[in-house]
Amino acid sequence: METQSVRPILIQVDQCDNVAIIANEEGLEQGTMLSNGIFLQETIPMGHKVTLADLAQGDAIRRYNQVIGYASEALPAGSWVHQFRVELPKAPQLDELVYDDHPPQTLSPLEGYYFDGYRNPDGSVGTKNLLAVTTTVHCVAGVVDYIVERIEKQLLPHYPNVDGVVALNHLYGCGVAINAPAAVVPIRTLHNLAKNPNFGSEVLVVGLGCEKLQPELLLNAEHEPIAIPKQQIIMLQDEKHHGFQSMVNEVLTQANVLLGRLNQRSRERCPVSNLVVGMQCGGSDAFSGVTANPAVGYASDLLVRCGATVMFSEVTEVRDAIHLLVPRAANAKVASDLIAQMRWYDNYLAAGQTDRSANPSPGNKKGGLANVVEKALGSIAKSGTSAIVEVIAAGERPQRKGLIFAATPASDFVCGTQQLASGITLQVFTTGRGTPYGLKAIPVIKMATNSALAHRWDDLIDMNAGTIAEGLNSIEQIGQQLFEMILAVASGRHQTWAERWGLYNQLSVFNPAPIT
């Protein structure tokens, strides 16, 4: 009899779980004997689940000590548990969720940590010093892109303290039901994007002239109007313009003035309580919930203990774990707001004749995630253990410091845009399948959930949490390393790979309102 050459590596999250994931990079072949004496019934890829006991048809499948689904057929111990063998359970019933007014204990404060940031007149602090050119309508996007390229080549070399220029282009502004109730979402998003702390309170607006989203509506949305001089609002249809170069020259002239003011700024030592950090995952796999996301959660707790603001999002990727989040609400209002945002999104999906089963993606499934329940249970690990102190709708800005749930779609690009509008100045992005995702307005730290990805994409991934699965590091160790990297990146001392390569995604504003 041949000696088994490969040592099986299994990850069982909770002792009550009846499945575990295969951590071997090449997976495990049929007939492999596991440490518990079970033989694999079939070859199972890395990240996918194996049954640790015999399951009859209809039996509950448990991971994270939660039911992630029901066996659609009899599965002997050692069987491969994939999407076609798991029946999706019902989502937690929102009307049955009860808040018992026992929020988590406040974590002990953590003092003595700082970063070097840019202080703004409104009290916020940026991690970058950028000029933003915001737009009222997509019609002007081509002109703005041309002008941004001119600014980068001709003007920026004269302003060494300015990190760059960002065009806040979008697909909104006209051909839309501007007065529809849901139009508040894209309008406040665009309004708040211009107020991101990384833009130094300097706003340059470029519009066309005939659009529905007039500058007055863009600037005066929400409860905090943006007051800027009239000359910083440039409309391309203005009769004073004779040709394209006239438009370009006016924008360049105003940009030159704003760049001069931004160039007078420099980094200052700031307490970590001034940081606003977004936590997001994309291209997730079965390792996300046991390596990268828990490490992010540990770093989230450290930031909250320092008094910082931390946002986690992606409604459909917390919906099936909402019963675990409601007890973490700081008070009854926060619990009620959490449930309200879940209900709003349920209705939004129903109006589009779809539901939560549209998530996860094919890549998620290939990475071992059988359904949205399993994905949600791993996703919420990014939030750590702190009490949730506030819930904000898509594009809103928080009024509290601490752990915030920012209700956004799960789409990487939309979530990133909405978190930007909510004021994040840095983002941590975990991935198991890999993505070159980046945002020009803020640094994005990308963390791999498994070492195979980290090694293959060594010049795209900033941190590797896969060593947790290999037993080389603990969640706490990687979480501490991430916390330290966040401070270094926020201070401009360390540059992420996306920044080095200039890999930036376009903005994607969430628009649930009608298009006319």
Disulfide bonds with the S-S distance in Angstrom:
none
